[in-house]
Amino acid sequence: MTVDALLEEIRRAIAPVEAAIRDHRYVAAIEAGAVPRERLRPFVGEQYHIIGSDLRSVAHLLARSGEEPGRGFFLVTLQGEAQAFQLLLRLGEALGVREAELGAYEPLAGAHAYTAYMAWLALYGSEAEVAAAFLVNFPAWGANCGRLSRALQARYGLPREAVAFLDLFATPSPEFEAAARHVIEAGLARGVAPDRVRRAARLLQAYEQLFWDTMAEASGLP
């Protein structure tokens, strides 16, 4: 099976979940200014623990990867996660939350399911599974980050530099997609079962939707 065919199958199968994420009530409520400022803080608290965990997961994947293209892909991903973590602290400060408070924040189960599964993939999944899950997941996540960035500036008065965390993910990267496809192709050539790749992408996207659902509940939205 080719990478193109596999990715097309995956995207077609998860299209309803993709649509639900992109049209989520949590993002729409923030765009309308309907979420009180103090109820934006759980988003930062969850991301603090998610990014912190994902940093360890990607570092483990990098250590497991002994050759290209996986090694280069996970190195770049790790660098991006490290940058995101620092930018997240800036967003927290703009919302009145210091790093000590973020560290003390207790993650919600629904919001943390994504990163728990990411840790599972880092331990037991193949490079191709992880690359495909990232490749399929990031567009919807990035689109929502872009909307949140614009809404936080327009509705909540945050300066552009405060939302750099969101802007980082909102900017598409053709290089990232090309690198991920190379990792998937190499994995299929080594015998990674397409069903495993499909499952990883499907589950990670489902956990992404659960994250947004949990954020809506934490914000008191119906």
Stockholm file with secondary structure:
# STOCKHOLM 1.0

chainA/1-222         MTVDALLEEIRRAIAPVEAAIRDHRYVAAIEAGAVPRERLRPFVGEQYHIIGSDLRSVAHLLARSGEEPGRGFFLVTLQGEAQAFQLLLRLGEALGVREAELGAYEPLAGAHAYTAYMAWLALYGSEAEVAAAFLVNFPAWGANCGRLSRALQARYGLPREAVAFLDLFATPSPEFEAAARHVIEAGLARGVAPDRVRRAARLLQAYEQLFWDTMAEASGLP
#=GR chainA/1-222 SS CCHHHHHHHHHHHTHHHHHHHHTCHHHHHHHTTCSCGGGGHHHHHHHHHHHHHHHHHHHHHHHHCCSTTHHHHHHHHHHHHHHHHHHHHHHHHHTTCCHHHHHHCCCCHHHHHHHHHHHHHHHHSCHHHHHHHHHHHHHHHHHHHHHHHHHHHHHHCCCGGGGHHHHHHHSCCHHHHHHHHHHHHHHHHTTCCHHHHHHHHHHHHHHHHHHHHHHHHHTTCC
#=GC SS_cons         CCHHHHHHHHHHHTHHHHHHHHTCHHHHHHHTTCSCGGGGHHHHHHHHHHHHHHHHHHHHHHHHCCSTTHHHHHHHHHHHHHHHHHHHHHHHHHTTCCHHHHHHCCCCHHHHHHHHHHHHHHHHSCHHHHHHHHHHHHHHHHHHHHHHHHHHHHHHCCCGGGGHHHHHHHSCCHHHHHHHHHHHHHHHHTTCCHHHHHHHHHHHHHHHHHHHHHHHHHTTCC
//
